[in-house]
Amino acid sequence: MAPQYQSLFSLDGRVAIVTGASRGIGAAIADTFAEAGAHVVGIGRSSNPDAQPASGVTYTSCDINDSDSFRAVCRAALADHGRVDCLVNNAGMFVPIQKDDDRLPAFDEQIETNLRAAYACSIAAGDQMVEAGNGGSIINITSIGGVRGFSGLAGYAASKGGLEQLTRAMAMDYGPHSIRVNNIAPGYILTDMNKHTLTSDPQGRERRLKRLILKRHGETYEVAAAALFLATDASTYITGETMHVDGGWHTQGMDT
């Protein structure tokens, strides 16, 4: 018999770790998970989040490039709550290229944070899930920048595209332990950090909206809702997949 509808989308009693939770999409995911009943450990580089987290979110400072520090966060979550059920690899970075000499250093920096650190975090949390034997969910946040070419974004595109492929590989590795690994590729999502950039240039905004089937930018709660689905029992038969939360951006073909 299938579970009741309400329980399928509940995270009651679950424990989730969300990286990059101090603001934007990560903060929205952390708050949404807490509202669904989870105990959430939100991680960010800054000592304090940009806004007061929801009840149920414990925020802690951690540099995900330091794998020992992240493992300590996982151990603390296990000690405090007795389990870890979900990891959201949301933390990431974009390094703009100012001159040619910046290209390789920027590439390396983005690969380190967006790809290698995400894998290290997945190993740390995933190994705990394997040991506990209760299954779990790992959710990677990538970008439409990982599936299409953008000028000047070599490091960002390679790191996000690599993370999408890593999602599939980890799904194979962790599937026998009932641990699902999926990916969310957001499009143009309005956050406090990028809202001015996305809306201040009328011509750029018009070009983006022309390609967007839904003809608007997205909101952080729309990415958080997709993450909630992938974290709950509503998605227990889904792994190795990518959800494009992009208003139809990647679907658009040639104009007719």
BELDAMO-V40768 format. One record per residue. N is the residue number from 1. SS is DSSP state (alpha for helix, beta for strand, coil for the rest). PSI is psi in degrees with one decimal (NA if undefined). Layout:
# BELDAMO-V40768
n:N ss:SS psi:PSI
n:N ss:SS psi:PSI
This chain:
# BELDAMO-V40768
n:1 ss:coil psi:135.5
n:2 ss:coil psi:148.0
n:3 ss:coil psi:159.5
n:4 ss:coil psi:147.0
n:5 ss:alpha psi:-45.1
n:6 ss:alpha psi:-38.2
n:7 ss:alpha psi:-25.8
n:8 ss:alpha psi:-34.5
n:9 ss:coil psi:17.5
n:10 ss:coil psi:146.6
n:11 ss:coil psi:24.2
n:12 ss:coil psi:125.8
n:13 ss:coil psi:-4.0
n:14 ss:coil psi:158.8
n:15 ss:beta psi:126.6
n:16 ss:beta psi:143.9
n:17 ss:beta psi:127.3
n:18 ss:beta psi:118.0
n:19 ss:beta psi:157.5
n:20 ss:coil psi:39.8
n:21 ss:coil psi:7.6
n:22 ss:coil psi:-17.2
n:23 ss:coil psi:173.5
n:24 ss:alpha psi:-137.2
n:25 ss:alpha psi:-42.1
n:26 ss:alpha psi:-42.8
n:27 ss:alpha psi:-40.0
n:28 ss:alpha psi:-41.1
n:29 ss:alpha psi:-46.3
n:30 ss:alpha psi:-46.7
n:31 ss:alpha psi:-39.9
n:32 ss:alpha psi:-43.4
n:33 ss:alpha psi:-42.4
n:34 ss:alpha psi:-41.2
n:35 ss:alpha psi:-26.2
n:36 ss:coil psi:1.3
n:37 ss:coil psi:-0.6
n:38 ss:coil psi:153.0
n:39 ss:beta psi:121.2
n:40 ss:beta psi:129.7
n:41 ss:beta psi:107.4
n:42 ss:beta psi:132.9
n:43 ss:beta psi:139.3
n:44 ss:beta psi:164.1
n:45 ss:coil psi:-35.7
n:46 ss:coil psi:156.4
n:47 ss:coil psi:-21.0
n:48 ss:coil psi:144.1
n:49 ss:coil psi:161.2
n:50 ss:coil psi:-31.5
n:51 ss:coil psi:159.9
n:52 ss:coil psi:121.4
n:53 ss:coil psi:159.1
n:54 ss:coil psi:158.5
n:55 ss:coil psi:132.8
n:56 ss:coil psi:-7.8
n:57 ss:beta psi:121.9
n:58 ss:beta psi:118.7
n:59 ss:beta psi:136.3
n:60 ss:beta psi:147.8
n:61 ss:beta psi:132.4
n:62 ss:coil psi:136.7
n:63 ss:coil psi:111.5
n:64 ss:coil psi:-15.6
n:65 ss:coil psi:-13.5
n:66 ss:coil psi:94.9
n:67 ss:alpha psi:-31.1
n:68 ss:alpha psi:-39.3
n:69 ss:alpha psi:-39.9
n:70 ss:alpha psi:-39.2
n:71 ss:alpha psi:-35.2
n:72 ss:alpha psi:-37.7
n:73 ss:alpha psi:-42.8
n:74 ss:alpha psi:-42.8
n:75 ss:alpha psi:-38.8
n:76 ss:alpha psi:-40.5
n:77 ss:alpha psi:-40.5
n:78 ss:alpha psi:-41.6
n:79 ss:alpha psi:-38.9
n:80 ss:alpha psi:-36.5
n:81 ss:alpha psi:-9.8
n:82 ss:coil psi:-1.9
n:83 ss:coil psi:162.1
n:84 ss:coil psi:120.5
n:85 ss:coil psi:-22.9
n:86 ss:beta psi:140.5
n:87 ss:beta psi:131.2
n:88 ss:beta psi:112.9
n:89 ss:beta psi:83.9
n:90 ss:coil psi:-26.7
n:91 ss:coil psi:137.2
n:92 ss:coil psi:176.9
n:93 ss:coil psi:155.4
n:94 ss:coil psi:126.3
n:95 ss:coil psi:109.7
n:96 ss:coil psi:147.0
n:97 ss:coil psi:117.3
n:98 ss:coil psi:-32.7
n:99 ss:coil psi:166.9
n:100 ss:coil psi:-36.9
n:101 ss:coil psi:-15.5
n:102 ss:alpha psi:-15.3
n:103 ss:alpha psi:-52.0
n:104 ss:alpha psi:-44.9
n:105 ss:alpha psi:-41.0
n:106 ss:alpha psi:-39.8
n:107 ss:alpha psi:-50.6
n:108 ss:alpha psi:-41.9
n:109 ss:alpha psi:-40.7
n:110 ss:alpha psi:-36.9
n:111 ss:alpha psi:-41.6
n:112 ss:alpha psi:-47.0
n:113 ss:alpha psi:-46.6
n:114 ss:alpha psi:-24.8
n:115 ss:alpha psi:-59.9
n:116 ss:alpha psi:-45.4
n:117 ss:alpha psi:-38.2
n:118 ss:alpha psi:-39.3
n:119 ss:alpha psi:-42.5
n:120 ss:alpha psi:-42.2
n:121 ss:alpha psi:-39.9
n:122 ss:alpha psi:-40.0
n:123 ss:alpha psi:-45.9
n:124 ss:alpha psi:-49.9
n:125 ss:alpha psi:-40.7
n:126 ss:alpha psi:-39.2
n:127 ss:alpha psi:-35.8
n:128 ss:alpha psi:-40.1
n:129 ss:alpha psi:-41.9
n:130 ss:alpha psi:-47.1
n:131 ss:alpha psi:-38.0
n:132 ss:alpha psi:-30.9
n:133 ss:coil psi:19.0
n:134 ss:coil psi:9.6
n:135 ss:coil psi:-162.9
n:136 ss:beta psi:-174.1
n:137 ss:beta psi:131.2
n:138 ss:beta psi:127.3
n:139 ss:beta psi:121.0
n:140 ss:beta psi:136.2
n:141 ss:beta psi:114.4
n:142 ss:coil psi:-124.0
n:143 ss:coil psi:157.4
n:144 ss:alpha psi:-18.5
n:145 ss:alpha psi:-11.4
n:146 ss:alpha psi:-3.9
n:147 ss:coil psi:-8.5
n:148 ss:coil psi:158.4
n:149 ss:coil psi:136.2
n:150 ss:coil psi:131.0
n:151 ss:coil psi:135.1
n:152 ss:coil psi:8.6
n:153 ss:coil psi:36.5
n:154 ss:alpha psi:-49.1
n:155 ss:alpha psi:-41.9
n:156 ss:alpha psi:-46.9
n:157 ss:alpha psi:-43.1
n:158 ss:alpha psi:-40.7
n:159 ss:alpha psi:-40.8
n:160 ss:alpha psi:-37.8
n:161 ss:alpha psi:-38.7
n:162 ss:alpha psi:-38.6
n:163 ss:alpha psi:-35.5
n:164 ss:alpha psi:-42.2
n:165 ss:alpha psi:-35.4
n:166 ss:alpha psi:-35.5
n:167 ss:alpha psi:-45.7
n:168 ss:alpha psi:-41.8
n:169 ss:alpha psi:-42.9
n:170 ss:alpha psi:-32.3
n:171 ss:alpha psi:-39.6
n:172 ss:alpha psi:-41.7
n:173 ss:alpha psi:-42.0
n:174 ss:alpha psi:-11.0
n:175 ss:alpha psi:-42.3
n:176 ss:coil psi:-15.4
n:177 ss:coil psi:14.1
n:178 ss:coil psi:30.2
n:179 ss:beta psi:118.3
n:180 ss:beta psi:141.9
n:181 ss:beta psi:117.4
n:182 ss:beta psi:170.6
n:183 ss:beta psi:140.5
n:184 ss:beta psi:127.0
n:185 ss:beta psi:94.8
n:186 ss:beta psi:155.0
n:187 ss:coil psi:-134.0
n:188 ss:coil psi:95.8
n:189 ss:beta psi:128.4
n:190 ss:beta psi:122.0
n:191 ss:coil psi:168.3
n:192 ss:coil psi:-30.6
n:193 ss:coil psi:-34.7
n:194 ss:coil psi:-0.6
n:195 ss:alpha psi:-42.0
n:196 ss:alpha psi:-42.9
n:197 ss:alpha psi:-41.5
n:198 ss:alpha psi:-20.6
n:199 ss:alpha psi:-12.4
n:200 ss:alpha psi:-21.0
n:201 ss:coil psi:100.6
n:202 ss:alpha psi:-38.7
n:203 ss:alpha psi:-42.6
n:204 ss:alpha psi:-41.2
n:205 ss:alpha psi:-41.6
n:206 ss:alpha psi:-39.3
n:207 ss:alpha psi:-42.6
n:208 ss:alpha psi:-46.5
n:209 ss:alpha psi:-29.8
n:210 ss:alpha psi:-36.2
n:211 ss:alpha psi:-22.1
n:212 ss:coil psi:120.4
n:213 ss:coil psi:-36.9
n:214 ss:coil psi:-3.5
n:215 ss:coil psi:35.9
n:216 ss:coil psi:160.4
n:217 ss:coil psi:158.5
n:218 ss:beta psi:168.4
n:219 ss:beta psi:154.2
n:220 ss:alpha psi:-33.3
n:221 ss:alpha psi:-23.9
n:222 ss:alpha psi:-32.6
n:223 ss:alpha psi:-40.0
n:224 ss:alpha psi:-36.5
n:225 ss:alpha psi:-39.2
n:226 ss:alpha psi:-40.8
n:227 ss:alpha psi:-38.8
n:228 ss:alpha psi:-45.0
n:229 ss:alpha psi:-46.3
n:230 ss:alpha psi:-19.5
n:231 ss:alpha psi:-21.9
n:232 ss:coil psi:177.5
n:233 ss:alpha psi:-3.9
n:234 ss:alpha psi:-16.1
n:235 ss:alpha psi:30.8
n:236 ss:coil psi:-9.7
n:237 ss:coil psi:25.2
n:238 ss:coil psi:122.7
n:239 ss:coil psi:152.3
n:240 ss:coil psi:17.0
n:241 ss:coil psi:161.4
n:242 ss:beta psi:126.5
n:243 ss:beta psi:120.0
n:244 ss:beta psi:109.4
n:245 ss:beta psi:78.9
n:246 ss:coil psi:16.8
n:247 ss:coil psi:20.7
n:248 ss:coil psi:12.2
n:249 ss:alpha psi:-47.8
n:250 ss:alpha psi:-12.8
n:251 ss:alpha psi:-25.2
n:252 ss:coil psi:126.8
n:253 ss:coil psi:-151.2
n:254 ss:coil psi:142.8
n:255 ss:coil psi:141.4
n:256 ss:coil psi:NA
